[in-house]
Amino acid sequence: MRRRRTRLLAALLALAAAAGCAAGPSVRPALVENDGKTTGSTPAGTPGVPLPPLGEPQSASLKWGDCDDDTRQRIGTPGVPDSLHFTCARVTAPLDAPGEPRRSVVRLLALKVGSGPVPLVVVNDIDGEPGTVYAARLAATLPPAFLEKFSLIGLDRRGTGLSGAAQCVPADIRHDLIDADPAEGGLADVLDAARKAGQQCAIELDDSQTALDSWRSAGDLDELRKQLGMERLDALGHGDGSKVLAEYAVRFPGQVGRMVLDGVPDPGADTAAVLDAVAAGAQSTWDVFAADCATRHCALGDPKAALSALTDQLRRTPPSTGDGVAFGPGVAMFAVYSGLAQRSRWPELADAITAARSGDIGPLTAFAAPVLRDTRAQPSRIDATIATRCNDSQTRLSADQLDQIVAGMRGKYPQFGAVVAQQLAWCGPWPVRTEPLPPPGAPGAPPILVAATASDPVTPQVGSTRAADQMPSAVTITWQGAGHGAIGVSPCVTDAARAFLIDGKIPADGTLCPA
């Protein structure tokens, strides 16, 4: 109860800060730039499992080879410093799908960057950059101390990147899956596209269709741990990647080393309620984006008015992308939503919206390109996203239920309600999960650091706090900023993560970091 009250107070304080200051003296605790209340002991109210010491590989079996040029091509622009060097290896793990013999395997791509002796595994969102690319970019943002102590090990999750990418959704269908109009209509067209996608994925993926989920991805991480020659898994999860680490802690509590979860999805089984909070997080992030735009005197002017004018313009005369794909208001809003999650690209996003209003949709299309475009080197991200999220969920809604939900979310969240609600339609035709959902909690695990962000359009603070409340050993730190994830963006959170991972210092539960 003491831990729950602490987290509730932190959440309420963050919401109050986002809404503005009230009259009267402040009762908010002092914000920290560098957490000075760290301790090497287990936080009060958690089981007496100590934070494990860092270990080094023993009898590693992975064969690393140079992949520097290939990695830089995959990263594209903006790139990473020439001082970083990349090597890659293949990790073999059992497919372990229902009805599939144990001899079936998946081969996953892992990337190593940094000179540190301790492997730190990095797991990214299923709909974000492949883990290898994300780890390469992350390495460029971290303090030198990280890469002196750790080698970051990025892993392309099964079905993503160069780890047997799903690539099962027909090219013309991907567009229809993200084209829900932000202002009008139901989700019938999105649901129809989801049916076609599900039918083709059933054919293309066959028995592996139900093997793309977070629970099995957690098993992949344990195979990686063994092949790295590590007694325990030290890891950093970002967004949905944190969900994989949380499930790893449930499956393998004795193998948990030092883990940081940067934005954890809400573990609730009611997907509609979870996505409602995601839409609220997107609206909150948009408000911060608009304020940031005004502070920078960006060319966008009034962002909300500009965005409304753009969607009206695209609704009347939707142009085509360079690939001949119609760029209507739904795809445009999906692109804006994707840009909100990338804090470092906010100036670029503002300029892209401005350019689109003048008839140049190219810059804004770039934000939707990771879904719309599909190549061998850079597979579309939506295929594995649908497979994994639908396999992780038992929620399936009728067309009438979907239309009712999208109408309600449009009313509450006029910019992003439909963008987020359409994700519910993606799973409509997908096979319903027959296995029980993984239990929450991770009892018996050592302290795990959970970082939340006050305005996060992907893993909102309320969901990350709820996830932490279900983990007996979780310790929370909240960045009062905006964007998706805080590591590498907030100096305060990044330093707390460094102290936790390298020095074994556990911050006070409920620590707040300023925006």
N, C-alpha and C positions, 0 to 999 in steps of 0.2 A: 504494500500500500504506500510505503514511504517513497519507493521508486516511481510509482504511478503518479503520485502527487507532484513529485519533482518534474516529471516529464510534462504533465498537464500544465504546470506553471510556465515551463519554458515555451510550450506551444502557444499559450495565451499571450505571453509577452511578445512573441514574434509576430502574432497577428495584430496586436496592438501597435507595434512599431510600424507594420505595413500600412495600417489604417491612418496613422498620424498621431500626434501627441495630444493628449487631453490636458485641460487646465489643472493646475495644482502640482504639488511636489511629486517627483517620480519615485515609484516604488520598485523600479526595475533594477535587478542586480547589475553591477558594473560589467561592461563588456570587456572581453580580453583580446588583446592583440596576440599575446603569446601566453598560453595557459600556464600560470604559475602555481596551480594547485594540484600538480601531478604527484602521484605516489606510485611506488612499485607494488603496492599491495592490492589485493582484490577489493573492488568497491563494496561499500556496505550494502547488505541486502542480497548479495549474490552468493551462490554456492562457493565453498572454499577450494575451488580449482585454480591453482596459480597460473599466471601467464607463462607459457613454456619458454625456455631459453632458445635463442636462435641456434640452429644447427647448420652443418655444411654437408654437401653430398657425400654419400658413401656408396661406392660401386654403381655409379650411374651408367645406364645402358644406352642413352640417347646419343646419336651420332650427328653432331652439328656440322653444317657446311655453310659456306659463304652464300648469302642471298641479298647482299647489299644493293646491287643494281635493281634486282627484281622488286625489292621492297620499296625503293624510292620511286619506281614507276607506278606501283600500286598506290602510294601515298599521293603522288601528283603535287599540285600546287594548292596551298603553300606546303613546302617540304619541311625537312628537319635538318639540323646542322650537319655539316660534313664530319664533325668530330665524332658523331655517333656511328657505330658500325653494327651491322645486323648479320646474325647467323640463324639458320633454320634447321629444323629436324621434324621427322614424322613420328607421331605417337599412335600406337596401335591400341585400340580398345574394343571390347566386345560390343556388338550391336545390341544384343539383349532385348530384342523386340518380342512381344507375345507370339508364341508359335514358331519363333525363329531359333534354329539350333545355335548352341553356344559358340560353335566354330566361326559363325559369321562375325565379321569385324568391321570397324570403321577406322579410317586412317586420317588423323587430324594433324593440321599444320601448327607447329609451335615456332615462335621467334624469340631470340634472346638478344637483349641489348643491355649494355652496362658491364662494368668490370668487377662488380662486387662478387664475393664468394658465395653469398646466400641467394638462392633462387626465390624470387617473389612473383608468384603467378598472378596475372592480370586477366580478369574476365569482364567483358563488356556486354552492353545491351544486345538482345537478339536482333533488334531492328537498327542498331547503330553500326559503326564501322566494325569490320571483322577484328577480333581480338588482337591479331598480330599488328594490324595498322594502328589500332588504338594505343597499344603499348608503345609503339614507335613514337607516336605523337606525344604521349604522356611523358616519355623519357625526356623530351625537349623542354618540358615545363617544370620538372622537379628540381629541387635544390641538388647541387653536386653530391651532398652527403648520401642521398638515396642510391646513386649509381656507384658510389664507392663501397657501400655496404651490400647492396643488392644487385643482382642481375634481373631485370624485368623479363618475365617469361610470358609473352602474349600467346593466347591460344584461340584459333578460330574454332568456335563451337560447332558441334556436329550440324551439318546442313547449311553452314555459312561459309563465306569466303572461299578458301582453298581446302576446306575440310568436307569434301563431298557435297557441294552446294546443292540445295533442293532443286532449284530451277525447273519447277513443274507447272507453274502458272502460265497459260498462254499469254504471249506478249500483249495482245490487244485487250486482254482482260485486266491486266494490272492497272491500267488507267481507270477503268470503271470501278475498281475497288476503292479508289480514293477520290471519287468525283461527287460525293454527296453535296448538294447545293447548301450553302450555309444558311440560306434564308427561307427556303420553301421546299415542299414535297416530302415524301416519305423515303424509305430505304429500299423500295422494291427493286430498283436498278442495281444497287449494291448487292442485295441478296441474290439476285439473278446471276451477277458476276461471280459471287462466292460459290454458287452451285456449279458453274462451269469450271471454276478453279479447283473445287473439291473433286469433281469427276476426273479431271486430268491428272491431278496429284495422286489419286488412288491408282491410276494406271501407271504413272511414271515411277512412283515410289514403292508401290507394291507393299510387301510386308514391312518395309522400313517406315511406312507412313506414320505409324503410331510410336516409332522409336525416337522421334525428335521431341524431346521434352527436357525440362530442367532436372528432373530426378535422375535420368540417365546421364545428362551432362555432368551432374555431380559425380557419378561413377567414373566418367572420363577423367575428371580431375584427380581421382585417386589413382587411376592408372598412370597419369602424368607424374604424380608424386613418387610412385614406385620407380618409374623410369628415370626420374631425376636423381634417384638415390637418397631421398629425404625420408626421415622418420615421421615428420609432420609437414603439413601443408601451410606455408605462409602465403597469404594471398590478399589481393585488393580487388574488390568488385565494384563495378560502376552500374548504377541503375538496375536493370533486369539481371545483370551479371551478379549483383549482390544476392538475388534470389537463389541463384545456383549455389553460391557459397553458404547461404543459410540452410539450404537442403543438404549440402555436404556436411554441415555441422550436426544435422539430425542423423544422417546415415553413418558418419564416421567421427563421432565426438572425440575419440581417443587419438585421432590423427590431426586434430585441429591445432595449428600453431598460432601465429599472430595474424589476425584477420581484421581488415578494415572494410566496411560496407558503406559505399558512398552513394546514398540514396537507395532505399529498399522499397520495392513495390508493396502495396497493401496486401497482406496475405488473406484477406477476406474471400469467402467462397462466392459471394454475390457479386458477379462481375459487373453488373449494371451499376451497383452502388459504388464500386471501386472506380469505374470510369467516370462517374459523376464527379468524384473528387478530383480526378485527373483534369477534367474540363475546368473545374474551379481553379486548379493550379495554373492552367494555361491562361485563363482570364487574368489572374493575379500577375502572372509573368508579363502578359501583354501590357498591363498598366505600368509596370516598372519599365518596360521597353519604351513606352510612350514618354514617360518622365525622362528617361535617359536621352531620348531623341530631342526633347525640348531643351535639356541642359546643353547638349552639343550643338544646338541650333541647326539640326539636320534639315535637309531640303524637303523632307516629307511634310513639314508643317504639322497639322493636326492628324496624328496617325489613325485615329478611329474614323474620322471623316474621310481620310484618303483611302483607307481600306474598304469602306463601304462604297465609295465612288468607283473603286477599281472593280469590285465584284459586280456592281451594276453594269459597268462597261463591258466586262467579259461575258456577262449573261446575254447582253444584246448581240454582241458580235464576237464570239469566241475565236481567237486566232489559233493557228496550228504551230506546234513546236517544229524544230528542225527535222524531227523524225516523223512528222505528219500526224502527231497526236493532238487532238483538240485540247486547248488550254482554257478550260472554263473556270467558273468561280470556285468549284469544289477543289480542283487540283491546285488552284492558286492558294486557297486557304490551307491546304495540306502543306504546301511549300512554306508558307509563312509559319505554320505551326512547327515544322521541322527546323526552321531558322531560329525560333525562340529558344530551342533547347541548346543552341550553340552560342553561348554568351560572347565568345570572341568574334563572332561573325555578325553581331548586331548592326554595326555601321554598314556592312555589306548588305544586310537585309533591308535596311531603310533605303539605301540607294536602289536596291532591286525593285522595291515597291514603287518608288518614284519613277524609275525607268519604265516599268510596266504601264503606269498611267499615261506615259507618253508614247506607248505603242511598242516599246522594246521589251519583250517578255523573256529574252534570253537569260539575263541575270537571275530572275526569279525562278525560271525553269530549272536552273542549276540546283536549287534546293530540293526539288522533287526528283531529280535525275537518279539518285541511288535506288529509287523504287521503279521508275519508268524504264530505265535502261538496264540491259542484261548482256554481259559478255562473260567469256570464260574467266578472264582475270578479275573482273568486278561484277559478280552475279547480283541480280536484283535482290534487295533485302527483304522484300515482302513475302517471298515464298517460304523461307524458313521462319519468318515472324508468324505467319498464319499457322503453320504446322505446329510450332512450339507452343504458342499461346493457346491454341485450341486443344492441344493434347494436355496442357496444364490445367484446363478448365472443364467443369461439367455443366456449365451454363449454356443452354440452347433456347432461343426465344423464337416465337412465331412471328410472322410478318406483322400482324396486328400489334403485338407487344413491342416490336421494334419501332413501328411508326409512333406509338404512344410515347415511348422513351425519347425518341429523337425530337418530338414536338416539345416535350417538357424541357429537355436540355437546351434546345434553341432558345426557349423563353428565358432560361436562367443565364445562359452563356451565349449571347448572340454571335460572338465572333467564332468560338471554337466548339460549341455544343455539338453540331453536326459532324465536325471533323473527328471528334473523339467517339461519338455514338456509333459511327459507321463500323467501328471495330467489332461491335457486337454482332453485326451481320456476317462478318467474315467466318464465324464459327458455325453459323446456322446449319449448313449441309455437312459439316465435318463429323466423322465418327465420334460418338460420345465416349468419353473416357470411362472405361469399365473398372479400372483399378481405383482404389481409394486415394484421395488426395493425401499428399505427405503430411504427417502431423507437424504442427508448429512447435517451437520451443527450444530444441537443442539442449536438453538437460545434460549435464555432465561436461559441457564444453567450457574452456577457459574464457576469460573476458574477451568480448568482441566489441570493437569500436564501430558504432553506427553514426555516420554523418548525415544530417538532414539539411535541406535548403528551404528557407522560408517560402520562396516563390519558385516552385519547380513544376514545369509543364508536363513532366513525364512521371516522376515519382514524388508527388506532393508531400509536404512535411507531415500532414496528418496520417498518411499511409505509412511513412517510414517510422513515425512514432508508435503507431499501432503494431508494426512488425517488431520493433524493439521491445515493446511491452510483453510480447509473447516469448522473448528470449531471456531466460533467467540471468544470463551473464552479460547482457548487452549494456554498454555505456554509451550515452548519446552526447553528441556535440552538434549544435545547430548554427549554420551560417545564415545570417539575416539578409542575405543577398538574393539574387535571382538568376535563374538558368538551371541547367540540368547537371547537378553534381557540383561539389565544392573543391575536391582535390585538384591541385594545380591551378585553381582560380582564386580561392580565398587563402591568403598567406597564413591566416590564423589556423584554419582547419588543416592546411598542408603541414604546418609545423607541428600541430598536435598529432597528426598521423605519423610524421617522422619520429617524434618522441616516443610514440606508442610502439612503432615497428622496430626502431633501432635501439632505443634506450629502455624499452619496457615500462615507460611511464604511462599510467592510466589517468586520463583527465577526470575531473569531477563530473559526475553524471549530471546532465542538464546544462553543461557549459554553453554559453552563447558567444558567437563570434560576430563582430560588426560587419555590415555590408561594405 
